[in-house]
Amino acid sequence: MNRSNSHIPGWLAFALSVAFVFSSIAVIIFAYLTFQVVIQRPLNPMEGIEVADVDLALEQEGPALAPVLGLGIPTPTLVPTSEPWGGTDRVNLLLMGIDRRPGEAFISRTDSMMIVSVDPVTESISILSVPRDLYVDIPGRGRDRINTAFVYGSGGDNPEGGASLAMQTVAYNLGVPLDHYVMVDFSAVTKGIDLLGGIDVYVPQDLSDPTYPDMDYGFDPLYIPAGTQHLDGELALKYARTRHADNDFGRASRQQQVMLAARNKAISMGVGSLLTKAPAIYRQLENGVKTDLSLDQLIALATTISEIPEENIRNEVLGYGYVSSYRAENGAQVLVLDNAAAAQLIQELFYNNE
């Protein structure tokens, strides 16, 4: 992140934007749908909406190893076509939650993925949760789950390359051009919410999950009673990750609920209160957050987000009515897009000012 052209300390700019960003991808694990629909073939990529000029050269019926050039770079590759965000036009962000536990490397599958579009022109925000098991065409790799694109692109030690391929994959298959990315791990979510003093959420029904996973691949039984609850960082992450009490789409909705609650808490605290917490926020979160947003862009994004009325925020999930269960050629149970239904939703969310 380039700080040479601003007199504002890095931790201050980070603090102004982090309240919305870190909680918006609460690294939730999406699981499989519980219903079966018989179909002949996957329907994605999205038809009728083109955002990338690329020949995927995918003739195989299922996932395949990538062709490799002399330098070891998978081909074909996509080159981002969007210009750096100037702060005045719509910006589309890919927010990715990294399934990274203490002591593990940052490279892991993106078990939570959201597209967040911030539009200063219409003063609106659109949020779309994308299931990790969506079966898509990954440039240079073939057909596979969408959450594998980050791992493929990273090559084992390059998070930026992984983020780039994940953005390209989402853009090609869902028809949404992406400008920037933000990646967050578990620690950034819990610590960030704690530094806000916790959040208040309304729990519509009792949540009981005796097999909730802990951070060492064991179990940490969870119970949250119905009603308005004040959640610290650890409990907020558990609330967003649990799925056994209802279903996967309910879990995706809870991710967004946590995200918006954190945004509201940050705004309610006022700028002065945030400034007192800024150094601590920066120190505790910098190792768990990666982004290609510049310092000036972070400042502009934070300002825009804080000024958008809550009623102008629309959040949706690619769930029932937009995807169907499908058994891939290799026998894996995955999800495929219902193009007709999803195209209309995507048009409303990401092209409503065009």
Phi and psi in degrees as a GROMACS rama.xvg file:
@    title "Ramachandran Plot"
@    xaxis  label "Phi"
@    yaxis  label "Psi"
@TYPE xy
-87.2454  119.481  ASN-2
-111.774  5.90589  ARG-3
-73.6295  -18.8685  SER-4
-103.751  17.1754  ASN-5
-139.471  146.118  SER-6
-92.1071  -1.63062  HIS-7
-86.1634  129.73  ILE-8
-58.0668  147.712  PRO-9
-59.5782  -40.0655  GLY-10
-65.5898  -29.6373  TRP-11
-70.0078  -46.6467  LEU-12
-62.361  -40.3337  ALA-13
-61.9453  -43.0908  PHE-14
-64.6614  -35.6336  ALA-15
-65.9122  -27.7294  LEU-16
-106.509  -19.5029  SER-17
-69.0903  -28.1161  VAL-18
-60.4149  -36.596  ALA-19
-81.939  -38.766  PHE-20
-73.1239  -50.5396  VAL-21
-65.1361  -33.7829  PHE-22
-85.1932  -13.1072  SER-23
-76.0633  -13.4001  SER-24
-130.571  79.2666  ILE-25
-75.2841  25.2485  ALA-26
44.2448  56.0071  VAL-27
-92.3582  141.854  ILE-28
-89.6228  114.608  ILE-29
-80.0232  140.443  PHE-30
-114.556  -169.205  ALA-31
-80.1699  154.289  TYR-32
-67.0899  154.666  LEU-33
-97.7657  4.81421  THR-34
-118.839  162.352  PHE-35
-120.435  133.727  GLN-36
-128.049  127.69  VAL-37
-84.3184  120.025  VAL-38
-136.794  165.575  ILE-39
-86.4203  -46.563  GLN-40
-147.023  156.821  ARG-41
-60.537  146.908  PRO-42
-100.366  -14.9841  LEU-43
-83.6574  158.411  ASN-44
-76.3041  167.147  PRO-45
-57.4291  129.467  MET-46
-91.7853  141.806  GLU-47
88.7824  -7.72112  GLY-48
-126.745  109.947  ILE-49
-111.1  129.742  GLU-50
-127.66  -5.36728  VAL-51
-140.665  130.977  ALA-52
-93.7314  91.6497  ASP-53
-148.885  140.831  VAL-54
-97.6936  104.518  ASP-55
-70.4788  -22.388  LEU-56
52.4151  46.3181  ALA-57
-104.263  99.7184  LEU-58
-101.592  -18.3726  GLU-59
-74.8818  159.405  GLN-60
-85.2146  -16.9231  GLU-61
-145.126  -170.392  GLY-62
-56.3053  143.581  PRO-63
-144.18  160.572  ALA-64
-69.6673  147.776  LEU-65
-75.6388  140.207  ALA-66
-61.736  146.437  PRO-67
-124.649  132.814  VAL-68
-79.386  178.034  LEU-69
-59.9239  -29.1788  GLY-70
-91.3542  5.53634  LEU-71
81.9419  19.7639  GLY-72
-98.2827  124.69  ILE-73
-59.1683  148.162  PRO-74
-134.52  148.374  THR-75
-75.1147  161.016  PRO-76
-119.925  152.93  THR-77
-103.772  143.655  LEU-78
-109.522  120.288  VAL-79
-54.5648  135.483  PRO-80
-105.088  -8.82258  THR-81
-78.0989  146.402  SER-82
-82.9424  154.381  GLU-83
-54.6127  139.161  PRO-84
-67.9613  132.524  TRP-85
-96.6007  -3.42113  GLY-86
95.1329  -4.86648  GLY-87
-115.834  -16.5434  THR-88
-110.506  172.376  ASP-89
-58.2417  137.772  ARG-90
-127.483  132.881  VAL-91
-108.11  124.94  ASN-92
-113.702  140.565  LEU-93
-100.474  114.512  LEU-94
-102.039  122.55  LEU-95
-123.227  131.642  MET-96
-96.6  124.694  GLY-97
-96.9092  125.574  ILE-98
-77.0139  74.2529  ASP-99
-118.57  117.857  ARG-100
-96.0799  166.465  ARG-101
-53.4705  131.7  PRO-102
87.2526  -6.06199  GLY-103
-94.1548  159.579  GLU-104
-70.8824  160.075  ALA-105
-69.9657  -25.5461  PHE-106
-73.0988  114.706  ILE-107
-161.984  171.675  SER-108
-68.4846  149.219  ARG-109
-87.6543  92.0232  THR-110
-84.1884  4.78084  ASP-111
-144.236  135.553  SER-112
-146.392  126.45  MET-113
-132.339  144.564  MET-114
-100.317  123.752  ILE-115
-119.007  122.91  VAL-116
-114.654  120.649  SER-117
-110.321  121.859  VAL-118
-120.897  103.016  ASP-119
-66.4049  -24.7721  PRO-120
-68.168  -49.481  VAL-121
-93.5041  0.0122104  THR-122
51.3233  57.2268  GLU-123
-142.147  158.505  SER-124
-130.318  133.003  ILE-125
-118.685  137.118  SER-126
-130.088  130.192  ILE-127
-131.802  120.59  LEU-128
-85.6467  132.882  SER-129
-112.732  124.35  VAL-130
-68.2205  142.676  PRO-131
-66.3222  -23.2424  ARG-132
-93.3568  11.3168  ASP-133
-63.4084  128.173  LEU-134
-90.625  115.051  TYR-135
-136.249  170.493  VAL-136
-89.5799  119.649  ASP-137
-102.351  119.766  ILE-138
-51.0565  125.053  PRO-139
81.6571  -4.36618  GLY-140
-119.128  -32.6843  ARG-141
106.578  -158.254  GLY-142
-94.4003  130.669  ARG-143
-163.633  176.173  ASP-144
-64.06  146.887  ARG-145
-66.1855  -25.9149  ILE-146
-77.9114  -3.73866  ASN-147
-88.9508  -13.2202  THR-148
-60.2335  -39.8965  ALA-149
-62.5252  -43.0849  PHE-150
-66.0824  -44.4647  VAL-151
-58.9394  -46.9502  TYR-152
-70.3529  -25.2602  GLY-153
-75.1894  -25.5111  SER-154
62.1963  19.3494  GLY-155
96.6128  -24.6011  GLY-156
-150.042  22.0112  ASP-157
-132.087  83.2761  ASN-158
-58.3004  -34.6219  PRO-159
-64.8335  -41.1307  GLU-160
-65.0468  -37.1884  GLY-161
-65.0077  -42.0423  GLY-162
-63.268  -39.3977  ALA-163
-62.4556  -46.6458  SER-164
-67.5279  -35.7283  LEU-165
-62.7317  -42.2539  ALA-166
-62.8278  -43.7796  MET-167
-64.1717  -39.1575  GLN-168
-65.6472  -45.1937  THR-169
-63.1303  -44.8265  VAL-170
-61.3338  -44.4278  ALA-171
-67.4752  -41.9448  TYR-172
-86.9948  -26.68  ASN-173
-109.778  -8.07938  LEU-174
75.018  25.4333  GLY-175
-118.213  111.088  VAL-176
-67.5293  136.849  PRO-177
-116.316  138.297  LEU-178
-100.538  -38.5809  ASP-179
-148.4  168.233  HIS-180
-130.965  156.282  TYR-181
-139.152  129.614  VAL-182
-118.887  138.029  MET-183
-137.548  140.861  VAL-184
-104.62  -179.83  ASP-185
-56.3706  -44.5798  PHE-186
-63.047  -37.3061  SER-187
-65.3497  -35.7187  ALA-188
-66.8097  -53.4009  VAL-189
-64.8441  -45.3976  THR-190
-67.6312  -39.3235  LYS-191
-63.6813  -44.5892  GLY-192
-66.6452  -37.4003  ILE-193
-61.3197  -39.5773  ASP-194
-70.6967  -18.2618  LEU-195
-83.8054  -6.71496  LEU-196
86.8571  16.7474  GLY-197
88.1593  173.343  GLY-198
-132.972  158.503  ILE-199
-107.958  125.864  ASP-200
-132.432  152.482  VAL-201
-95.8316  119.322  TYR-202
-96.0787  111.214  VAL-203
-69.2994  -25.4503  PRO-204
-151.404  158.907  GLN-205
-54.7209  137.113  ASP-206
-112.462  119.15  LEU-207
-127.151  121.073  SER-208
-138.598  89.0171  ASP-209
-69.4255  -14.1926  PRO-210
-113.899  29.1231  THR-211
-61.6588  131.939  TYR-212
-75.5295  139.315  PRO-213
-92.0524  -171.676  ASP-214
-85.0097  5.68514  MET-215
-126.169  28.3633  ASP-216
62.7973  28.8702  TYR-217
-111.731  -149.73  GLY-218
-124.884  146.141  PHE-219
-139.463  87.0123  ASP-220
-50.0436  138.582  PRO-221
-124.545  136.333  LEU-222
-142.995  126.205  TYR-223
-129.262  119.334  ILE-224
-73.2989  158.373  PRO-225
-66.613  156.738  ALA-226
113.018  179.333  GLY-227
-73.7299  124.225  THR-228
-125.707  143.997  GLN-229
-96.2238  118.845  HIS-230
-111.27  130.756  LEU-231
-80.3985  -177.78  ASP-232
-60.6955  -44.6765  GLY-233
-63.8324  -45.0074  GLU-234
-71.6364  -33.387  LEU-235
-63.3545  -41.3685  ALA-236
-64.8764  -41.4415  LEU-237
-63.9442  -41.7203  LYS-238
-59.6512  -39.6863  TYR-239
-77.5665  -26.936  ALA-240
-89.7139  -29.1632  ARG-241
-64.3417  145.423  THR-242
-136.169  -11.8118  ARG-243
-72.6168  -19.3473  HIS-244
-76.7109  -25.2662  ALA-245
-139.097  -94.1406  ASP-246
-157.79  -179.381  ASN-247
-67.3197  -32.8759  ASP-248
-74.8896  -31.4098  PHE-249
-64.1003  -37.0268  GLY-250
-64.9093  -41.3807  ARG-251
-62.2786  -38.615  ALA-252
-64.7897  -35.7842  SER-253
-68.1551  -33.7228  ARG-254
-55.2111  -49.1607  GLN-255
-67.7486  -34.5531  GLN-256
-62.7069  -42.88  GLN-257
-63.8845  -43.4488  VAL-258
-58.561  -49.2356  MET-259
-71.1407  -32.3856  LEU-260
-65.0094  -39.3036  ALA-261
-65.5882  -40.9632  ALA-262
-60.3311  -47.8672  ARG-263
-62.4829  -38.316  ASN-264
-64.8638  -42.9328  LYS-265
-62.3205  -42.2367  ALA-266
-66.6943  -40.925  ILE-267
-66.2774  -25.4867  SER-268
-72.6878  -24.52  MET-269
82.2034  159.389  GLY-270
-62.3614  -41.6506  VAL-271
-59.0894  -43.8054  GLY-272
-67.2845  -38.6762  SER-273
-63.3843  -37.5606  LEU-274
-62.4648  -35.7939  LEU-275
-68.4015  -25.9771  THR-276
-94.3958  -9.36925  LYS-277
-57.221  -48.5167  ALA-278
-59.4473  -41.2841  PRO-279
-67.7004  -39.9975  ALA-280
-59.8658  -46.5882  ILE-281
-62.9426  -47.7276  TYR-282
-62.1867  -38.2709  ARG-283
-85.9058  -19.3492  GLN-284
-108.837  -15.5423  LEU-285
-61.246  -31.226  GLU-286
-78.9695  -12.8076  ASN-287
-108.046  5.7471  GLY-288
-130.191  132.706  VAL-289
-130.627  136.482  LYS-290
-154.296  157.242  THR-291
-102.447  9.32525  ASP-292
-73.561  136.429  LEU-293
-79.0782  171.395  SER-294
-59.462  -48.9211  LEU-295
-62.6787  -37.3995  ASP-296
-67.7847  -38.3827  GLN-297
-60.9392  -43.1178  LEU-298
-62.828  -47.491  ILE-299
-63.8485  -40.3861  ALA-300
-64.4837  -44.3872  LEU-301
-62.1241  -42.6217  ALA-302
-62.3906  -46.3907  THR-303
-63.1435  -46.4739  THR-304
-60.6868  -41.3212  ILE-305
-68.3918  -22.1531  SER-306
-94.8417  -8.46444  GLU-307
-82.7565  127.102  ILE-308
-63.6784  148.276  PRO-309
-60.5121  -34.0042  GLU-310
-69.5506  -11.5341  GLU-311
-97.9633  15.8213  ASN-312
-106.301  122.189  ILE-313
-117.016  125.765  ARG-314
-123.866  132.027  ASN-315
-134.425  163.515  GLU-316
-126.522  135.477  VAL-317
-76.5092  81.3059  LEU-318
-123.723  -137.609  GLY-319
-51.8777  134.72  TYR-320
91.9921  -14.5454  GLY-321
-119.499  -19.3309  TYR-322
-135.367  160.156  VAL-323
-132.801  152.906  SER-324
-76.114  143.995  SER-325
-151.475  141.766  TYR-326
-98.9077  116.47  ARG-327
-69.4964  168.685  ALA-328
-60.3851  -28.526  GLU-329
-89.3562  6.2401  ASN-330
93.9579  -7.3448  GLY-331
-71.9384  143.654  ALA-332
-88.3156  119.434  GLN-333
-133.771  -174.303  VAL-334
-121.381  143.7  LEU-335
-124.628  153.088  VAL-336
-80.0275  139.088  LEU-337
-89.315  99.0145  ASP-338
-58.3493  -43.1593  ASN-339
-60.8149  -44.2187  ALA-340
-73.0542  -43.4562  ALA-341
-69.1159  -34.6003  ALA-342
-60.5408  -41.0654  ALA-343
-65.6786  -43.2658  GLN-344
-63.0554  -45.1091  LEU-345
-63.6675  -37.9479  ILE-346
-61.1128  -44.3516  GLN-347
-65.993  -39.7796  GLU-348
-77.4942  -40.4283  LEU-349
-118.88  -1.19359  PHE-350
-132.525  24.7772  TYR-351
-76.1905  -3.39777  ASN-352
-117.513  18.4144  ASN-353
